[in-house]
Amino acid sequence: MDQVPDQVPKPRQRWSLTSVAFETLLERLAPNREGAALQFEHHRRYLVTLLTYAGPWDPEHLADTTLDRAAKRLASGEIIEDLRAWLRGAARKVLLESQ
């Protein structure tokens, strides 16, 4: 009987924000760079406020992680109709994963 060597699953590579993904997120937020920057900060402040009341975790890091996930999804071609609602749900998942 042949023995199959134990196959160790490869660890998932951690995704990091790319310039293309970030640009895609900014384009989704507003048609011009200045407006996109304002919207980005607005959404980030919203997430930080939301996550501040969730517990002792770093709300700024969790907010950034949430925005990174949105950028990744948008860069992959996913259409997010209601970005604010999507961010709220994603922030909840990021929070649960961090506990």
C-alpha positions as CSV (number, residue, x, y, z in Angstrom):
1,M,0.0,0.0,0.0
2,D,1.4,3.4,-1.0
3,Q,1.5,6.0,1.6
4,V,0.7,9.5,0.7
5,P,2.8,12.1,2.5
6,D,0.9,14.4,4.8
7,Q,0.1,17.5,2.9
8,V,0.2,20.6,4.9
9,P,-2.2,23.2,3.6
10,K,-0.5,26.4,2.6
11,P,-1.2,29.3,4.8
12,R,-3.4,32.0,3.4
13,Q,-1.5,34.9,2.1
14,R,-2.5,38.1,3.8
15,W,-3.9,40.5,1.3
16,S,-2.5,44.0,1.4
17,L,-3.9,47.1,-0.1
18,T,-2.6,47.9,-3.6
19,S,-2.6,51.2,-5.2
20,V,-5.0,49.9,-7.9
21,A,-7.5,48.8,-5.2
22,F,-7.2,52.1,-3.3
23,E,-7.7,54.1,-6.5
24,T,-10.8,52.0,-7.3
25,L,-12.2,52.8,-3.9
26,L,-11.6,56.5,-4.3
27,E,-13.2,56.4,-7.8
28,R,-16.3,54.8,-6.2
29,L,-16.5,57.5,-3.5
30,A,-16.4,60.5,-5.8
31,P,-15.6,61.5,-9.3
32,N,-12.8,63.9,-8.3
33,R,-9.8,63.4,-6.0
34,E,-10.7,66.1,-3.5
35,G,-14.3,64.8,-3.1
36,A,-13.1,61.2,-2.8
37,A,-10.7,62.2,-0.1
38,L,-13.5,63.9,1.9
39,Q,-15.8,60.9,1.5
40,F,-13.0,58.5,2.5
41,E,-12.4,60.5,5.7
42,H,-16.1,60.7,6.3
43,H,-16.5,56.9,6.0
44,R,-13.4,56.3,8.1
45,R,-14.6,58.5,10.9
46,Y,-18.0,56.8,10.8
47,L,-16.3,53.4,11.1
48,V,-14.0,54.5,13.9
49,T,-17.0,55.9,15.8
50,L,-19.0,52.8,15.3
51,L,-16.1,50.5,16.4
52,T,-15.1,52.7,19.4
53,Y,-18.2,51.5,21.3
54,A,-17.6,47.8,20.4
55,G,-14.9,47.1,22.9
56,P,-11.3,47.5,23.8
57,W,-9.9,46.8,20.3
58,D,-8.2,49.4,18.2
59,P,-11.0,51.1,16.3
60,E,-8.7,52.9,13.9
61,H,-7.0,49.6,12.8
62,L,-10.4,47.9,12.5
63,A,-11.7,50.8,10.4
64,D,-8.7,50.6,8.1
65,T,-9.1,46.9,7.7
66,T,-12.7,47.3,6.8
67,L,-11.9,50.0,4.2
68,D,-9.2,47.7,2.8
69,R,-11.7,44.9,2.3
70,A,-14.0,47.3,0.5
71,A,-11.2,48.3,-1.8
72,K,-10.3,44.7,-2.5
73,R,-14.0,43.9,-3.3
74,L,-14.4,46.9,-5.6
75,A,-11.0,46.2,-7.3
76,S,-12.2,42.6,-8.0
77,G,-15.2,44.0,-9.9
78,E,-17.9,43.5,-7.2
79,I,-20.6,46.1,-7.3
80,I,-21.5,47.5,-3.9
81,E,-24.8,49.4,-4.2
82,D,-25.0,50.8,-0.6
83,L,-21.4,51.3,0.5
84,R,-22.3,52.6,3.9
85,A,-24.4,49.6,4.7
86,W,-21.7,47.3,3.3
87,L,-19.1,48.9,5.4
88,R,-21.2,48.6,8.5
89,G,-21.6,44.8,7.9
90,A,-18.0,44.4,7.0
91,A,-16.9,46.3,10.2
92,R,-19.0,43.9,12.2
93,K,-17.3,40.9,10.7
94,V,-13.8,42.4,11.1
95,L,-14.7,43.1,14.8
96,L,-15.9,39.5,15.3
97,E,-12.7,38.2,13.7
98,S,-10.5,40.3,16.0
99,Q,-12.1,38.9,19.2
